Amino acid sequence: MAASPRMRNTLTLFSSSDCVVCHRVRLVLAAKGVVYDLVPVDTAKPPEDLLDLNPYHSVPTLVDRDLVLYAACVVSEYLDERYPHPPLMPVDPLSRARLRLAMLRIEREWVPQAQAIKSGNKAQAEAARKHLKELLIGSLPLFKASKFFLNPEMSLADCAVAPIIWRLPSFGILLPKEAKPIEDYGLRIFRNPAYLRSLTPEEKLLRELPA
Ligand SMILES: N[C@@H](CCC(=O)N[C@@H](CS)C(=O)NCC(=O)O)C(=O)O
């Protein structure tokens, strides 16, 4: 949960207001119930602090006292270790490796499509829309296999996937009927009270929260 500006918290997150990668980290923080200061960033005009702290000037960037972390995968795993409850990774090495590989593929294949839909020109956005839809439909067996993404419990992988599913209506992606397990999966996450806490005001407008 983002704290009021007057409070000083240990953690500060530089985050833009509508970004699947920042949303991923905000969802980890919300699932853990961690209080933090949120610094809204316009990536076209990054604040001086961010320019000094992160050589890539990217968001999300997390500051925990003297520690500065960037890259959503690094930040998410750090938060899961720093705030162990509830755990967002399975315990056995095989399941952990599978989830890490899934997160890598989401980062390399799904996220660039989401970013191109939002920021690309018309042709790039249209191609990305088509590609993302194909990727999702191709992953249907994974959404059907367990309650959450590749895991019986909510995990860091869901924190990476759910922000993309949340945006499908705003991306203009309508999934076919046979992809209902993806919609059902999304609803299981969106109904979690932590999910609401992960959203910025801009992201709240992207679709209706389920009852
Ligand atoms: N690999 C980075 C990428 C994050 C990313 O693409 N962030 C975008 C905003 S959604 C950004 O900061 N763009 C501005 C820049 O990179 O200068 C991560 O996982 O954190």
The ligand as an SDF file (V2000), in Angstrom:
LIG
                    3D

 20 19  0  0  0  0  0  0  0  0999 V2000
   13.9250   -4.5800  -17.5490 N   0  0  0  0  0  0  0  0  0  0  0  0
   13.3640   -3.4730  -16.8010 C   0  0  0  0  0  0  0  0  0  0  0  0
   12.4370   -2.7640  -17.7430 C   0  0  0  0  0  0  0  0  0  0  0  0
   11.3840   -1.9140  -17.1200 C   0  0  0  0  0  0  0  0  0  0  0  0
   10.8050   -0.9550  -18.1250 C   0  0  0  0  0  0  0  0  0  0  0  0
   10.7060   -1.2650  -19.3210 O   0  0  0  0  0  0  0  0  0  0  0  0
   10.4540    0.2250  -17.6300 N   0  0  0  0  0  0  0  0  0  0  0  0
   10.0170    1.3060  -18.4750 C   0  0  0  0  0  0  0  0  0  0  0  0
    8.6830    1.8360  -18.0270 C   0  0  0  0  0  0  0  0  0  0  0  0
    7.4180    0.6330  -18.2340 S   0  0  0  0  0  0  0  0  0  0  0  0
   11.0160    2.4370  -18.3190 C   0  0  0  0  0  0  0  0  0  0  0  0
   11.5190    2.6950  -17.2430 O   0  0  0  0  0  0  0  0  0  0  0  0
   11.3040    3.1200  -19.4160 N   0  0  0  0  0  0  0  0  0  0  0  0
   12.1870    4.2420  -19.4040 C   0  0  0  0  0  0  0  0  0  0  0  0
   13.6230    3.9050  -19.5760 C   0  0  0  0  0  0  0  0  0  0  0  0
   13.9690    2.6970  -19.6140 O   0  0  0  0  0  0  0  0  0  0  0  0
   14.4010    4.8490  -19.6640 O   0  0  0  0  0  0  0  0  0  0  0  0
   12.6790   -4.0120  -15.5550 C   0  0  0  0  0  0  0  0  0  0  0  0
   12.3680   -5.2160  -15.4950 O   0  0  0  0  0  0  0  0  0  0  0  0
   12.4830   -3.2710  -14.6010 O   0  0  0  0  0  0  0  0  0  0  0  0
  1  2  1  0
  2  3  1  0
  2 18  1  0
  3  4  1  0
  4  5  1  0
  5  6  2  0
  5  7  1  0
  7  8  1  0
  8  9  1  0
  8 11  1  0
  9 10  1  0
 11 12  2  0
 11 13  1  0
 13 14  1  0
 14 15  1  0
 15 16  2  0
 15 17  1  0
 18 19  2  0
 18 20  1  0
M  END
$$$$
